[in-house]
């Protein structure tokens, strides 16, 4: 039987958590009465997690295990799980036991109210205030402001997504946390549901302040890809026109001073500044034009549309 729901769980050194989590998932999903599968993605674990996962797969035919060749990171592991999921609805969650499988039911109900992505909001959170909560609040506010998708908790892995939305996602770097923003870019409807956040029982956290720089860099990428991926000339071209225009104005004023006022230009650093700005402006415009060529090559060579159809009505619907 093809599962209606696929639960995708990246695993990295969670040997004591996977079995209790599996048991909780089975209880929660059997109570819903829908066919499901659980996909554990072993992201290069070095403890006993691979052996525990293999045991679960042997004991329960609804469990699938994908073992990656090495540690590629949570985003890559999640992408692997999405690629192998068979359900029409996909649930993503952490393997550390802090997400409560009992929350899947209310999130599925919210999804069926007409939404495409339902994100979890961990409240209240059981984390260190200064090293986890404060940076998280700042990050959520920054991400919401830049992407325009305002959520309380971008860092919550627990999400429920429609398959057609997941198929259009391309995840790199640390972009799994930006799934709602990426989905919004293709017109997905997004909701947020308060979920339980439980203290970690076993193992140690894989998160920390060291991820902050990577998240910021990925945020810049997400903003560029969501707003300007099909029109890079509007980014580089504007910067080029501004810098080149300032440089041209400086050189014009210096030329006027030299020709009409007889003011010598030797030993004046502003001359080099004007020339530098003109050259920088030309370079930025050239980068924008090259970006336009790459964008067209990318979309046209793969037949990739620059839009996503939400629904068809009337004569627009294909005949059966």
C-alpha positions in Angstrom: 0.0 0.0 0.0 1.3 3.4 -1.0 1.7 5.6 2.1 -0.4 8.7 2.3 2.0 10.4 4.7 5.8 10.2 4.7 7.7 11.2 7.8 11.3 12.3 7.0 13.8 12.3 9.9 17.5 13.3 9.5 19.6 11.4 12.0 23.1 12.2 13.2 24.4 10.4 16.3 21.0 9.9 18.0 21.5 6.2 19.0 19.4 6.5 22.2 16.6 8.6 20.7 15.6 6.7 17.5 13.8 3.8 19.1 11.7 5.8 21.5 10.9 8.3 18.8 9.8 5.5 16.4 7.5 4.1 19.1 5.9 7.5 19.6 5.4 8.1 15.9 3.8 4.7 15.4 1.3 5.4 18.3 0.5 8.9 16.9 0.1 7.8 13.3 -1.9 4.6 14.0 -4.3 6.8 16.0 -4.9 8.8 12.8 -5.7 5.7 10.9 -3.8 6.7 7.7 -1.1 4.6 5.9 2.3 6.1 6.5 6.0 5.5 6.2 8.9 6.7 8.3 12.2 7.5 6.5 15.3 7.8 8.7 18.2 9.5 6.9 21.4 8.5 8.6 23.7 11.5 8.0 27.0 9.7 8.6 26.5 8.8 12.2 29.5 7.5 14.1 27.7 6.1 17.1 25.3 3.1 17.1 22.5 4.9 15.2 23.0 3.0 11.9 22.6 -0.4 13.7 19.5 0.8 15.6 17.9 2.1 12.4 18.6 -1.2 10.6 16.9 -3.0 13.5 13.8 -0.8 13.2 13.6 -1.4 9.5 13.7 -5.2 10.1 11.0 -5.0 12.8 8.7 -2.6 11.0 8.1 -2.7 7.2 6.9 0.9 7.3 10.4 2.1 8.2 12.9 3.0 5.6 16.6 3.9 6.2 18.7 5.9 3.9 22.4 5.9 4.9 24.4 8.8 3.4 28.0 8.1 2.5 29.3 10.7 5.0 28.0 13.6 7.1 26.6 16.0 4.5 24.5 18.1 7.0 20.9 18.4 7.9 19.8 20.2 4.8 21.3 17.5 2.5 19.8 14.7 4.6 16.4 16.3 4.5 16.7 16.7 0.7 17.5 13.0 0.4 14.4 12.1 2.5 12.2 14.4 0.4 13.5 12.7 -2.8 12.7 9.2 -1.5 9.3 10.0 0.1 6.3 8.4 -1.5 3.4 10.1 0.4 1.2 12.9 -0.9 1.9 14.7 2.5 5.4 14.9 3.9 6.3 15.5 7.5 9.8 16.7 8.5 10.9 16.4 12.1 14.1 16.1 14.2 15.5 12.8 15.6 16.4 14.3 19.0 13.0 13.6 20.5 12.3 17.3 21.2 9.5 17.3 18.5 6.3 15.6 19.7 4.8 13.2 17.1 1.4 13.9 18.7 1.5 17.3 17.1 1.4 15.8 13.6 -2.4 15.2 13.8 -3.4 18.9 14.4 -0.9 20.0 11.8 -2.4 17.7 9.2 -5.8 19.0 10.0 -4.5 22.6 9.5 -3.0 21.5 6.2 -6.3 20.2 5.0 -7.9 23.5 5.8 -6.4 24.7 2.5 -2.7 25.3 3.3 0.3 24.0 1.5 2.9 24.3 4.3 2.2 24.1 8.1 5.2 25.1 10.2 5.6 24.4 13.9 6.1 27.1 16.5 7.8 25.7 19.6 6.2 27.3 22.6 7.3 27.3 25.3 10.9 26.3 24.4 13.2 24.4 26.7 16.5 25.9 25.6 19.2 28.1 27.1 17.9 31.7 27.1 21.1 33.5 26.1 22.7 31.0 23.7 19.6 29.7 22.0 16.4 31.7 22.6 17.8 35.2 22.2 19.7 34.4 18.9 16.6 32.5 17.7 14.3 35.5 18.3 16.7 37.8 16.5 17.1 35.4 13.6 13.3 34.9 13.2 12.8 38.7 13.2 15.6 39.2 10.6 14.4 36.4 8.3 10.8 37.5 8.5 11.7 41.1 7.6 14.0 40.2 4.7 11.9 37.4 3.2 8.5 38.9 3.9 7.3 35.6 5.4 6.9 36.3 9.1 6.9 33.3 11.4 7.6 32.9 15.1 10.0 30.0 14.7 12.0 29.4 11.5 14.2 27.0 13.4 11.5 24.4 14.2 12.1 21.4 12.0 8.6 20.0 12.5 6.7 20.9 9.3 4.0 19.4 7.2 4.1 19.9 3.5 2.2 18.9 0.4 4.2 16.8 -2.0 3.9 19.2 -4.9 5.5 22.0 -2.9 8.4 19.7 -1.8 9.1 18.6 -5.4 9.8 22.3 -6.3 12.3 22.9 -3.5 16.0 22.8 -4.1 17.9 22.8 -0.8 21.5 23.7 -0.3 23.7 24.8 2.5 21.6 25.4 5.6 18.4 26.2 3.7 16.2 23.7 5.4 15.2 26.4 7.9 14.1 28.6 5.0 11.6 26.1 3.6 8.6 28.3 4.3 10.2 31.3 2.6 11.2 29.1 -0.4 7.7 27.7 -0.6 6.1 31.2 -0.4 8.3 32.1 -3.4 6.3 29.6 -5.5 2.9 30.7 -4.2 2.4 28.2 -1.4 0.0 29.1 1.4 1.6 28.9 4.8 0.2 28.5 8.3 1.8 28.2 11.7 0.7 25.9 14.6 1.9 26.0 18.2 3.7 22.6 19.0 5.2 21.1 22.0 8.9 21.4 22.6 10.4 18.8 25.0 13.7 18.8 26.8 16.4 16.6 25.2 16.6 13.3 27.0 19.6 11.7 25.4 22.6 12.9 23.5 23.9 16.4 22.9 22.6 19.3 20.7 24.2 19.7 17.3 23.2 23.4 17.2 25.1 26.4 18.4 26.1 30.0 17.7 28.6 28.8 15.1 25.8 28.4 12.6 24.9 32.0 12.8 27.3 33.1 10.0 26.1 30.3 7.7 22.5 31.2 8.3 23.1 34.8 7.5 24.9 33.9 4.2 22.1 31.5 3.3 19.6 34.2 4.1 21.2 36.5 1.5 21.1 33.7 -1.0 17.4 33.1 -0.3 16.5 36.7 -0.7 18.4 37.0 -4.0 16.9 33.7 -5.3 13.4 34.6 -4.3 13.4 38.2 -5.5 16.0 38.4 -8.3 16.8 34.9 -9.6 15.0 35.7 -12.9 16.2 39.3 -13.2 19.8 39.6 -11.9 20.4 42.7 -14.0 18.1 44.6 -11.7 20.5 44.0 -8.8 23.9 44.3 -10.5 22.7 46.8 -13.0 21.4 49.2 -10.4 24.6 49.0 -8.4 26.6 49.5 -11.6 24.6 52.5 -12.7 24.9 54.2 -9.3 28.7 53.6 -8.9 29.4 54.3 -12.5 27.3 57.4 -12.4 29.1 58.8 -9.3 32.4 58.0 -11.0 31.4 59.7 -14.2 30.2 62.8 -12.3 33.5 63.0 -10.4 35.6 62.7 -13.6 33.4 65.2 -15.3 33.8 67.8 -12.5 37.6 67.2 -12.5 37.7 67.6 -16.3 35.8 70.9 -16.0 38.3 72.1 -13.4 41.3 71.1 -15.5 40.0 72.4 -18.8 38.2 75.6 -17.9 39.8 76.6 -14.5 43.3 75.3 -15.1 43.4 73.4 -11.8 46.1 70.6 -12.0 44.9 67.1 -11.3 48.3 65.6 -10.4 48.6 64.2 -6.9 44.8 64.2 -6.3 43.5 60.9 -5.1 39.9 61.7 -6.1 41.0 61.2 -9.8 41.7 57.6 -9.1 38.5 57.3 -7.1 36.5 58.5 -10.1 38.2 56.2 -12.5 37.7 53.2 -10.1 34.0 53.9 -9.7 33.5 54.1 -13.5 35.3 50.7 -13.9 33.4 49.2 -11.0 30.1 50.3 -12.6 31.0 48.7 -15.9 31.9 45.5 -14.1 28.6 45.3 -12.2 26.6 45.9 -15.4 28.6 43.2 -17.1 27.9 40.8 -14.2 24.2 41.6 -14.5 24.2 40.8 -18.3 26.1 37.6 -17.7 23.6 36.7 -15.0 20.8 37.3 -17.4 22.4 34.9 -19.9 22.9 32.2 -17.2 19.3 32.6 -16.0 17.9 32.1 -19.5 20.2 29.2 -20.2 19.1 27.5 -16.9 15.4 27.9 -17.4 15.3 27.2 -21.2 17.7 24.2 -21.2 15.7 22.4 -18.5 12.2 23.6 -19.5 11.9 25.1 -16.1 9.0 27.6 -15.9 9.3 30.9 -14.0 5.8 30.4 -12.5 3.7 27.8 -10.6 0.1 27.1 -11.5 -2.2 27.0 -8.4 -5.4 25.8 -10.1 -7.2 25.6 -13.5 -10.8 26.4 -14.1 -13.2 26.3 -17.0 -11.8 26.0 -20.5 -8.2 26.1 -19.1 -8.6 22.6 -17.6 -7.2 19.9 -19.8 -9.7 17.5 -21.3 -9.7 14.0 -19.8 
